[in-house]
Amino acid sequence: MSLTIRRVQKYLKEKYKRTKPENMRNTQRYFLKLIEEVGELAEVIRKGKRMENNNIKGTIEEELSDVLYYVCMIANTYDIDLEDCFKMKEEFNRIRYGHTLRIDEIQEDD
Ligand SMILES: [Mg+2]
């Protein structure tokens, strides 16, 4: 089963409903966590730390996942569907910058 942004958001919503329901609407908390993770990402990018042998700890792969996690958490606090928003924003940019490729032209296995 492929992992979509929508599925990640749904998973995180369910996970927090079960474990920390009191934090589900705490946008400020997740925004600050996002900034922390962006800082960690900056450090591993500067150090050029890539994942090897499936060891994700302290790598660019780990910190990018953390950043995505908190972007999704912030979206969830507003009940924002990031897949819909991303499609809308890319269509806006396509027209604005004169690109020809539409996001719906891309197949999952491309
Ligand atoms: Mg991290």
Backbone and ligand atoms as CSV (ligand in chain L), in Angstrom:
chain,resi,resn,atom,element,x,y,z
A,1,MET,N,N,0.853,-1.194,0.000
A,1,MET,CA,C,0.000,0.000,0.000
A,1,MET,C,C,0.886,1.241,0.000
A,2,SER,N,N,0.639,2.148,-0.929
A,2,SER,CA,C,1.511,3.328,-0.995
A,2,SER,C,C,1.146,4.337,0.094
A,3,LEU,N,N,2.149,5.063,0.505
A,3,LEU,CA,C,1.975,6.047,1.576
A,3,LEU,C,C,1.678,7.398,0.946
A,4,THR,N,N,0.496,7.910,1.176
A,4,THR,CA,C,0.135,9.225,0.657
A,4,THR,C,C,0.162,10.233,1.800
A,5,ILE,N,N,0.198,11.496,1.440
A,5,ILE,CA,C,0.150,12.536,2.472
A,5,ILE,C,C,-1.162,12.426,3.246
A,6,ARG,N,N,-2.230,12.145,2.522
A,6,ARG,CA,C,-3.547,12.014,3.175
A,6,ARG,C,C,-3.528,10.881,4.206
A,7,ARG,N,N,-2.887,9.775,3.835
A,7,ARG,CA,C,-2.811,8.635,4.755
A,7,ARG,C,C,-1.945,8.972,5.975
A,8,VAL,N,N,-0.856,9.697,5.759
A,8,VAL,CA,C,-0.005,10.108,6.887
A,8,VAL,C,C,-0.814,10.985,7.839
A,9,GLN,N,N,-1.557,11.940,7.289
A,9,GLN,CA,C,-2.369,12.815,8.144
A,9,GLN,C,C,-3.409,12.025,8.930
A,10,LYS,N,N,-4.049,11.077,8.257
A,10,LYS,CA,C,-5.074,10.261,8.919
A,10,LYS,C,C,-4.441,9.412,10.021
A,11,TYR,N,N,-3.284,8.841,9.735
A,11,TYR,CA,C,-2.552,8.030,10.729
A,11,TYR,C,C,-2.204,8.880,11.961
A,12,LEU,N,N,-1.666,10.074,11.734
A,12,LEU,CA,C,-1.270,10.924,12.859
A,12,LEU,C,C,-2.489,11.358,13.678
A,13,LYS,N,N,-3.594,11.651,12.987
A,13,LYS,CA,C,-4.828,12.041,13.690
A,13,LYS,C,C,-5.289,10.915,14.608
A,14,GLU,N,N,-5.295,9.690,14.089
A,14,GLU,CA,C,-5.720,8.534,14.879
A,14,GLU,C,C,-4.751,8.265,16.033
A,15,LYS,N,N,-3.462,8.371,15.746
A,15,LYS,CA,C,-2.437,8.134,16.767
A,15,LYS,C,C,-2.592,9.103,17.943
A,16,TYR,N,N,-2.810,10.388,17.650
A,16,TYR,CA,C,-2.938,11.378,18.719
A,16,TYR,C,C,-4.281,11.282,19.424
A,17,LYS,N,N,-5.301,10.854,18.693
A,17,LYS,CA,C,-6.604,10.629,19.316
A,17,LYS,C,C,-6.473,9.568,20.410
A,18,ARG,N,N,-5.646,8.541,20.134
A,18,ARG,CA,C,-5.470,7.446,21.089
A,18,ARG,C,C,-4.489,7.786,22.211
A,19,THR,N,N,-3.486,8.609,21.916
A,19,THR,CA,C,-2.405,8.807,22.891
A,19,THR,C,C,-2.387,10.173,23.560
A,20,LYS,N,N,-2.607,11.235,22.783
A,20,LYS,CA,C,-2.533,12.588,23.346
A,20,LYS,C,C,-3.655,13.466,22.792
A,21,PRO,N,N,-4.899,13.103,23.074
A,21,PRO,CA,C,-6.005,13.873,22.483
A,21,PRO,C,C,-5.985,15.345,22.894
A,22,GLU,N,N,-5.429,15.614,24.086
A,22,GLU,CA,C,-5.390,17.003,24.574
A,22,GLU,C,C,-4.462,17.878,23.731
A,23,ASN,N,N,-3.579,17.269,22.969
A,23,ASN,CA,C,-2.627,18.040,22.150
A,23,ASN,C,C,-3.041,18.181,20.690
A,24,MET,N,N,-4.175,17.581,20.321
A,24,MET,CA,C,-4.516,17.499,18.900
A,24,MET,C,C,-4.695,18.858,18.230
A,25,ARG,N,N,-5.057,19.878,18.984
A,25,ARG,CA,C,-5.294,21.210,18.393
A,25,ARG,C,C,-4.217,22.206,18.770
A,26,ASN,N,N,-3.079,21.717,19.289
A,26,ASN,CA,C,-2.047,22.612,19.802
A,26,ASN,C,C,-1.085,23.035,18.676
A,27,THR,N,N,-1.545,23.925,17.841
A,27,THR,CA,C,-0.770,24.364,16.682
A,27,THR,C,C,0.584,24.929,17.089
A,28,GLN,N,N,0.592,25.731,18.137
A,28,GLN,CA,C,1.843,26.370,18.565
A,28,GLN,C,C,2.898,25.318,18.920
A,29,ARG,N,N,2.469,24.280,19.648
A,29,ARG,CA,C,3.398,23.205,20.018
A,29,ARG,C,C,4.028,22.578,18.769
A,30,TYR,N,N,3.207,22.269,17.777
A,30,TYR,CA,C,3.719,21.590,16.587
A,30,TYR,C,C,4.519,22.535,15.698
A,31,PHE,N,N,4.169,23.804,15.722
A,31,PHE,CA,C,4.964,24.767,14.959
A,31,PHE,C,C,6.371,24.870,15.554
A,32,LEU,N,N,6.454,24.953,16.870
A,32,LEU,CA,C,7.776,25.020,17.519
A,32,LEU,C,C,8.565,23.733,17.271
A,33,LYS,N,N,7.898,22.587,17.321
A,33,LYS,CA,C,8.568,21.325,17.023
A,33,LYS,C,C,9.072,21.321,15.567
A,34,LEU,N,N,8.267,21.864,14.669
A,34,LEU,CA,C,8.692,21.941,13.266
A,34,LEU,C,C,9.977,22.756,13.136
A,35,ILE,N,N,10.025,23.879,13.812
A,35,ILE,CA,C,11.225,24.729,13.735
A,35,ILE,C,C,12.437,23.999,14.315
A,36,GLU,N,N,12.228,23.271,15.423
A,36,GLU,CA,C,13.316,22.456,15.985
A,36,GLU,C,C,13.825,21.455,14.947
A,37,GLU,N,N,12.890,20.792,14.291
A,37,GLU,CA,C,13.271,19.769,13.315
A,37,GLU,C,C,13.950,20.381,12.096
A,38,VAL,N,N,13.515,21.565,11.695
A,38,VAL,CA,C,14.183,22.253,10.578
A,38,VAL,C,C,15.631,22.558,10.962
A,39,GLY,N,N,15.849,22.937,12.229
A,39,GLY,CA,C,17.209,23.174,12.714
A,39,GLY,C,C,18.049,21.903,12.667
A,40,GLU,N,N,17.438,20.787,13.093
A,40,GLU,CA,C,18.152,19.502,13.038
A,40,GLU,C,C,18.456,19.115,11.590
A,41,LEU,N,N,17.517,19.415,10.704
A,41,LEU,CA,C,17.735,19.127,9.282
A,41,LEU,C,C,18.906,19.953,8.748
A,42,ALA,N,N,18.960,21.221,9.139
A,42,ALA,CA,C,20.066,22.081,8.701
A,42,ALA,C,C,21.409,21.486,9.115
A,43,GLU,N,N,21.466,20.976,10.340
A,43,GLU,CA,C,22.721,20.420,10.843
A,43,GLU,C,C,23.162,19.179,10.047
A,44,VAL,N,N,22.227,18.253,9.796
A,44,VAL,CA,C,22.624,17.028,9.078
A,44,VAL,C,C,22.920,17.304,7.606
A,45,ILE,N,N,22.250,18.325,7.045
A,45,ILE,CA,C,22.583,18.717,5.668
A,45,ILE,C,C,24.003,19.287,5.644
A,46,ARG,N,N,24.291,20.167,6.611
A,46,ARG,CA,C,25.638,20.762,6.686
A,46,ARG,C,C,26.697,19.684,6.840
A,47,LYS,N,N,26.391,18.644,7.620
A,47,LYS,CA,C,27.355,17.562,7.852
A,47,LYS,C,C,27.299,16.473,6.778
A,48,GLY,N,N,26.299,16.584,5.880
A,48,GLY,CA,C,26.181,15.617,4.784
A,48,GLY,C,C,25.912,14.196,5.258
A,49,LYS,N,N,25.092,14.065,6.316
A,49,LYS,CA,C,24.844,12.736,6.888
A,49,LYS,C,C,23.682,12.026,6.200
A,50,ARG,N,N,23.991,11.067,5.334
A,50,ARG,CA,C,22.972,10.279,4.645
A,50,ARG,C,C,22.804,8.932,5.322
A,51,MET,N,N,21.652,8.331,5.097
A,51,MET,CA,C,21.345,7.028,5.683
A,51,MET,C,C,22.170,5.923,5.001
A,52,GLU,N,N,22.711,5.034,5.820
A,52,GLU,CA,C,23.446,3.868,5.305
A,52,GLU,C,C,22.978,2.628,6.045
A,53,ASN,N,N,22.862,1.532,5.332
A,53,ASN,CA,C,22.492,0.237,5.929
A,53,ASN,C,C,21.200,0.314,6.749
A,54,ASN,N,N,20.225,1.084,6.258
A,54,ASN,CA,C,18.936,1.248,6.942
A,54,ASN,C,C,19.045,1.829,8.336
A,55,ASN,N,N,20.141,2.511,8.642
A,55,ASN,CA,C,20.278,3.203,9.929
A,55,ASN,C,C,19.933,4.680,9.726
A,56,ILE,N,N,18.706,5.030,10.115
A,56,ILE,CA,C,18.185,6.368,9.807
A,56,ILE,C,C,18.596,7.416,10.848
A,57,LYS,N,N,19.037,6.979,12.029
A,57,LYS,CA,C,19.317,7.910,13.137
A,57,LYS,C,C,20.378,8.944,12.753
A,58,GLY,N,N,20.033,10.227,12.969
A,58,GLY,CA,C,20.994,11.301,12.740
A,58,GLY,C,C,21.298,11.574,11.280
A,59,THR,N,N,20.320,11.295,10.411
A,59,THR,CA,C,20.548,11.478,8.969
A,59,THR,C,C,19.575,12.495,8.367
A,60,ILE,N,N,19.887,12.905,7.156
A,60,ILE,CA,C,18.991,13.790,6.406
A,60,ILE,C,C,17.636,13.100,6.235
A,61,GLU,N,N,17.653,11.799,5.991
A,61,GLU,CA,C,16.406,11.044,5.820
A,61,GLU,C,C,15.537,11.146,7.075
A,62,GLU,N,N,16.155,11.028,8.252
A,62,GLU,CA,C,15.403,11.116,9.508
A,62,GLU,C,C,14.801,12.510,9.696
A,63,GLU,N,N,15.615,13.516,9.488
A,63,GLU,CA,C,15.133,14.875,9.768
A,63,GLU,C,C,14.099,15.342,8.751
A,64,LEU,N,N,14.234,14.903,7.494
A,64,LEU,CA,C,13.180,15.225,6.519
A,64,LEU,C,C,11.859,14.572,6.934
A,65,SER,N,N,11.943,13.350,7.453
A,65,SER,CA,C,10.723,12.663,7.928
A,65,SER,C,C,10.120,13.418,9.106
A,66,ASP,N,N,10.978,13.900,9.996
A,66,ASP,CA,C,10.488,14.663,11.145
A,66,ASP,C,C,9.803,15.961,10.708
A,67,VAL,N,N,10.395,16.625,9.720
A,67,VAL,CA,C,9.798,17.876,9.223
A,67,VAL,C,C,8.426,17.585,8.614
A,68,LEU,N,N,8.345,16.531,7.799
A,68,LEU,CA,C,7.054,16.161,7.205
A,68,LEU,C,C,6.028,15.838,8.297
A,69,TYR,N,N,6.480,15.148,9.327
A,69,TYR,CA,C,5.614,14.776,10.452
A,69,TYR,C,C,4.942,16.023,11.042
A,70,TYR,N,N,5.749,17.033,11.332
A,70,TYR,CA,C,5.169,18.213,11.984
A,70,TYR,C,C,4.411,19.120,11.022
A,71,VAL,N,N,4.763,19.113,9.750
A,71,VAL,CA,C,3.938,19.828,8.766
A,71,VAL,C,C,2.540,19.201,8.752
A,72,CYS,N,N,2.497,17.880,8.762
A,72,CYS,CA,C,1.204,17.176,8.775
A,72,CYS,C,C,0.458,17.430,10.082
A,73,MET,N,N,1.176,17.450,11.199
A,73,MET,CA,C,0.528,17.716,12.491
A,73,MET,C,C,-0.100,19.107,12.517
A,74,ILE,N,N,0.619,20.102,12.000
A,74,ILE,CA,C,0.066,21.468,11.969
A,74,ILE,C,C,-1.184,21.489,11.088
A,75,ALA,N,N,-1.121,20.873,9.929
A,75,ALA,CA,C,-2.289,20.813,9.036
A,75,ALA,C,C,-3.472,20.174,9.761
A,76,ASN,N,N,-3.203,19.117,10.521
A,76,ASN,CA,C,-4.284,18.434,11.239
A,76,ASN,C,C,-4.944,19.320,12.291
A,77,THR,N,N,-4.176,20.213,12.896
A,77,THR,CA,C,-4.797,21.078,13.915
A,77,THR,C,C,-5.850,21.999,13.292
A,78,TYR,N,N,-5.731,22.212,11.981
A,78,TYR,CA,C,-6.717,23.054,11.275
A,78,TYR,C,C,-7.674,22.226,10.404
A,79,ASP,N,N,-7.557,20.897,10.465
A,79,ASP,CA,C,-8.326,20.018,9.558
A,79,ASP,C,C,-8.079,20.378,8.089
A,80,ILE,N,N,-6.833,20.678,7.784
A,80,ILE,CA,C,-6.450,20.998,6.410
A,80,ILE,C,C,-6.003,19.719,5.707
A,81,ASP,N,N,-6.539,19.503,4.498
A,81,ASP,CA,C,-6.139,18.370,3.664
A,81,ASP,C,C,-4.971,18.835,2.798
A,82,LEU,N,N,-3.756,18.413,3.174
A,82,LEU,CA,C,-2.561,18.891,2.472
A,82,LEU,C,C,-2.497,18.426,1.022
A,83,GLU,N,N,-3.046,17.268,0.732
A,83,GLU,CA,C,-3.030,16.810,-0.661
A,83,GLU,C,C,-3.833,17.764,-1.537
A,84,ASP,N,N,-5.018,18.133,-1.083
A,84,ASP,CA,C,-5.837,19.087,-1.837
A,84,ASP,C,C,-5.117,20.420,-1.983
A,85,CYS,N,N,-4.535,20.904,-0.875
A,85,CYS,CA,C,-3.856,22.211,-0.892
A,85,CYS,C,C,-2.649,22.191,-1.828
A,86,PHE,N,N,-1.883,21.103,-1.771
A,86,PHE,CA,C,-0.683,21.018,-2.616
A,86,PHE,C,C,-1.076,21.035,-4.089
A,87,LYS,N,N,-2.132,20.287,-4.430
A,87,LYS,CA,C,-2.599,20.270,-5.819
A,87,LYS,C,C,-3.044,21.663,-6.263
A,88,MET,N,N,-3.813,22.338,-5.400
A,88,MET,CA,C,-4.296,23.684,-5.726
A,88,MET,C,C,-3.138,24.644,-5.923
A,89,LYS,N,N,-2.162,24.570,-5.001
A,89,LYS,CA,C,-1.027,25.504,-5.064
A,89,LYS,C,C,-0.162,25.232,-6.291
A,90,GLU,N,N,0.034,23.959,-6.640
A,90,GLU,CA,C,0.824,23.633,-7.827
A,90,GLU,C,C,0.117,24.076,-9.106
A,91,GLU,N,N,-1.212,23.974,-9.131
A,91,GLU,CA,C,-1.961,24.450,-10.306
A,91,GLU,C,C,-1.822,25.974,-10.410
A,92,PHE,N,N,-1.902,26.650,-9.295
A,92,PHE,CA,C,-1.698,28.106,-9.256
A,92,PHE,C,C,-0.311,28.451,-9.794
A,93,ASN,N,N,0.716,27.737,-9.313
A,93,ASN,CA,C,2.095,27.997,-9.751
A,93,ASN,C,C,2.305,27.639,-11.224
A,94,ARG,N,N,1.619,26.571,-11.674
A,94,ARG,CA,C,1.746,26.154,-13.072
A,94,ARG,C,C,1.301,27.283,-14.001
A,95,ILE,N,N,0.177,27.881,-13.652
A,95,ILE,CA,C,-0.351,28.979,-14.472
A,95,ILE,C,C,0.540,30.215,-14.321
A,96,ARG,N,N,0.889,30.522,-13.084
A,96,ARG,CA,C,1.682,31.722,-12.797
A,96,ARG,C,C,3.036,31.701,-13.505
A,97,TYR,N,N,3.683,30.521,-13.507
A,97,TYR,CA,C,5.031,30.438,-14.078
A,97,TYR,C,C,5.067,29.789,-15.458
A,98,GLY,N,N,3.886,29.471,-16.003
A,98,GLY,CA,C,3.812,28.963,-17.366
A,98,GLY,C,C,4.336,27.553,-17.573
A,99,HIS,N,N,4.251,26.717,-16.539
A,99,HIS,CA,C,4.675,25.325,-16.702
A,99,HIS,C,C,3.580,24.540,-17.418
A,100,THR,N,N,3.974,23.464,-18.106
A,100,THR,CA,C,2.979,22.672,-18.823
A,100,THR,C,C,2.557,21.426,-18.053
A,101,LEU,N,N,3.427,20.926,-17.199
A,101,LEU,CA,C,3.140,19.667,-16.493
A,101,LEU,C,C,2.127,19.879,-15.370
A,102,ARG,N,N,1.085,19.061,-15.399
A,102,ARG,CA,C,0.086,19.069,-14.317
A,102,ARG,C,C,0.376,17.921,-13.370
A,103,ILE,N,N,0.157,18.112,-12.088
A,103,ILE,CA,C,0.469,17.086,-11.098
A,103,ILE,C,C,-0.322,15.793,-11.353
A,104,ASP,N,N,-1.533,15.911,-11.874
A,104,ASP,CA,C,-2.344,14.715,-12.127
A,104,ASP,C,C,-1.808,13.865,-13.282
A,105,GLU,N,N,-0.848,14.403,-14.050
A,105,GLU,CA,C,-0.247,13.624,-15.138
A,105,GLU,C,C,0.750,12.597,-14.615
A,106,ILE,N,N,1.208,12.760,-13.384
A,106,ILE,CA,C,2.227,11.882,-12.812
A,106,ILE,C,C,1.575,10.652,-12.196
A,107,GLN,N,N,2.045,9.484,-12.630
A,107,GLN,CA,C,1.548,8.236,-12.072
A,107,GLN,C,C,2.399,7.856,-10.856
A,108,GLU,N,N,1.818,7.084,-9.937
A,108,GLU,CA,C,2.541,6.710,-8.720
A,108,GLU,C,C,3.841,5.965,-8.994
A,109,ASP,N,N,3.882,5.171,-10.081
A,109,ASP,CA,C,5.083,4.384,-10.341
A,109,ASP,C,C,6.106,5.101,-11.201
A,110,ASP,N,N,5.892,6.396,-11.491
A,110,ASP,CA,C,6.876,7.175,-12.276
A,110,ASP,C,C,8.117,7.460,-11.457
L,1,MG,MG,MG,14.610,15.152,14.411
